Amino acid sequence: QVHLVESGGGLVQPGGSLRLSCAASGTIFAIYLMAWYRQAPGKQRELVANMNIDGLSNYADSVKGRFTISRDNAKNMVYLQMNSLKPEDTAVYYCEADGVITPTGRSNDWGQGTQVTVSS
């Protein structure tokens, strides 16, 4: 069974920075894609950024130039460095691991989310 745990959320002033972390635990051989999504109140969940096992990344237009995704394949971790935060970045941020290869097969897994609030 794969378990994802996010950390690093909190309250930050506009213009500030936060770094989110997500750790995947369990017997994992590889994770093909790791991603960050977010969901603001009353809105649909949206992709923020993702990165495949080869290091290729993709970003939502709204965060390009401000957020940076990175991952540590050996530790099964993914990070999201968020700079120049804006109030509209306020949301619950979720970690996703897609194409998780385990002894029992392949899965797609989600974390429980971490709250990010950008406010003065």
Kinemage of the C-alpha trace (Angstrom):
@kinemage 1
@onewidth
@group {chain A} dominant
@subgroup {mainchain}
@vectorlist {calphas} color= white
{ca gln a 1} P 0.000 0.000 0.000
{ca val a 2} L 1.333 3.420 -0.983
{ca his a 3} L 0.844 6.365 1.335
{ca leu a 4} L 1.486 10.011 0.430
{ca val a 5} L 2.000 12.696 3.067
{ca glu a 6} L 2.301 16.394 2.285
{ca ser a 7} L 3.919 18.977 4.553
{ca gly a 8} L 5.032 22.585 4.481
{ca gly a 9} L 1.764 24.436 4.123
{ca gly a 10} L 0.805 27.396 6.238
{ca leu a 11} L -0.001 31.093 6.332
{ca val a 12} L 2.229 33.477 4.413
{ca gln a 13} L 2.014 37.113 3.407
{ca pro a 14} L 1.691 38.120 -0.245
{ca gly a 15} L 5.109 38.070 -1.888
{ca gly a 16} L 6.343 35.421 0.501
{ca ser a 17} L 7.573 31.894 -0.112
{ca leu a 18} L 6.733 28.378 0.995
{ca arg a 19} L 8.176 24.983 0.179
{ca leu a 20} L 5.865 21.998 0.085
{ca ser a 21} L 7.123 18.454 0.425
{ca cys a 22} L 5.448 15.152 -0.325
{ca ala a 23} L 6.782 11.794 0.755
{ca ala a 24} L 5.579 8.531 -0.742
{ca ser a 25} L 5.980 5.500 1.498
{ca gly a 26} L 5.531 1.782 0.936
{ca thr a 27} L 7.324 -0.775 -1.199
{ca ile a 28} L 7.831 1.311 -4.331
{ca phe a 29} L 9.965 0.367 -7.314
{ca ala a 30} L 9.360 3.556 -9.281
{ca ile a 31} L 6.958 6.474 -9.688
{ca tyr a 32} L 6.534 7.690 -13.231
{ca leu a 33} L 4.820 10.976 -12.576
{ca met a 34} L 4.569 13.121 -9.464
{ca ala a 35} L 2.405 16.186 -9.390
{ca trp a 36} L 0.959 18.970 -7.306
{ca tyr a 37} L -2.672 19.979 -7.627
{ca arg a 38} L -4.630 22.586 -5.731
{ca gln a 39} L -8.236 23.245 -4.942
{ca ala a 40} L -9.551 26.592 -3.787
{ca pro a 41} L -12.950 26.916 -2.082
{ca gly a 42} L -15.747 26.634 -4.628
{ca lys a 43} L -13.382 25.752 -7.452
{ca gln a 44} L -12.330 22.572 -9.199
{ca arg a 45} L -9.054 20.893 -8.455
{ca glu a 46} L -6.411 22.096 -10.897
{ca leu a 47} L -2.953 20.969 -11.894
{ca val a 48} L -0.190 23.188 -10.560
{ca ala a 49} L 2.870 21.321 -11.786
{ca asn a 50} L 4.098 17.832 -12.564
{ca met a 51} L 7.374 16.119 -13.232
{ca asn a 52} L 8.039 12.728 -14.771
{ca ile a 53} L 10.694 10.255 -13.764
{ca asp a 54} L 13.098 11.725 -16.324
{ca gly a 55} L 12.809 15.209 -14.869
{ca leu a 56} L 10.557 16.762 -17.480
{ca ser a 57} L 8.216 19.277 -15.869
{ca asn a 58} L 5.009 21.036 -16.748
{ca tyr a 59} L 3.430 24.076 -15.075
{ca ala a 60} L 0.107 25.833 -15.021
{ca asp a 61} L 0.367 29.223 -16.699
{ca ser a 62} L -0.673 30.926 -13.474
{ca val a 63} L 2.426 29.713 -11.617
{ca lys a 64} L 5.104 29.760 -14.324
{ca gly a 65} L 8.135 31.708 -13.195
{ca arg a 66} L 7.057 31.616 -9.545
{ca phe a 67} L 6.813 27.935 -8.629
{ca thr a 68} L 9.403 25.208 -9.129
{ca ile a 69} L 8.739 21.493 -8.875
{ca ser a 70} L 11.516 19.049 -8.088
{ca arg a 71} L 11.748 15.432 -7.042
{ca asp a 72} L 14.109 12.981 -5.441
{ca asn a 73} L 13.518 9.611 -7.089
{ca ala a 74} L 15.695 7.751 -4.615
{ca lys a 75} L 13.601 9.023 -1.705
{ca asn a 76} L 10.250 8.979 -3.555
{ca met a 77} L 9.715 12.625 -2.719
{ca val a 78} L 8.441 15.626 -4.631
{ca tyr a 79} L 8.763 19.276 -3.688
{ca leu a 80} L 7.111 22.515 -4.703
{ca gln a 81} L 9.001 25.746 -4.120
{ca met a 82} L 6.516 28.589 -4.223
{ca asn a 83} L 7.808 32.144 -4.497
{ca ser a 84} L 6.095 35.499 -4.974
{ca leu a 85} L 2.907 34.059 -3.541
{ca lys a 86} L -0.380 35.785 -4.265
{ca pro a 87} L -3.715 35.649 -2.445
{ca glu a 88} L -5.114 33.710 -5.402
{ca asp a 89} L -2.646 30.915 -4.633
{ca thr a 90} L -4.649 30.182 -1.484
{ca ala a 91} L -5.880 26.593 -1.702
{ca val a 92} L -5.445 23.090 -0.406
{ca tyr a 93} L -2.456 21.614 -2.215
{ca tyr a 94} L -2.480 17.909 -3.021
{ca cys a 95} L 0.319 15.610 -4.023
{ca glu a 96} L -0.334 12.938 -6.652
{ca ala a 97} L 1.805 9.961 -7.624
{ca asp a 98} L 0.812 8.372 -10.919
{ca gly a 99} L 2.244 5.167 -12.320
{ca val a 100} L 3.442 3.911 -8.957
{ca ile a 101} L 5.086 0.537 -9.508
{ca thr a 102} L 4.818 -1.796 -6.515
{ca pro a 103} L 5.101 -5.564 -6.028
{ca thr a 104} L 1.334 -5.839 -6.579
{ca gly a 105} L 1.153 -3.771 -9.726
{ca arg a 106} L 0.622 -0.163 -10.738
{ca ser a 107} L -1.411 2.477 -8.899
{ca asn a 108} L -2.364 6.117 -8.750
{ca asp a 109} L -2.279 7.674 -5.289
{ca trp a 110} L -3.149 10.974 -3.623
{ca gly a 111} L -2.171 12.685 -0.419
{ca gln a 112} L -4.648 14.243 1.984
{ca gly a 113} L -3.615 17.798 1.201
{ca thr a 114} L -1.964 20.716 2.956
{ca gln a 115} L -3.498 24.159 3.333
{ca val a 116} L -1.711 27.176 1.886
{ca thr a 117} L -3.115 30.573 2.806
{ca val a 118} L -1.705 33.776 1.353
{ca ser a 119} L -2.980 36.776 3.251
{ca ser a 120} L -1.790 39.934 4.921
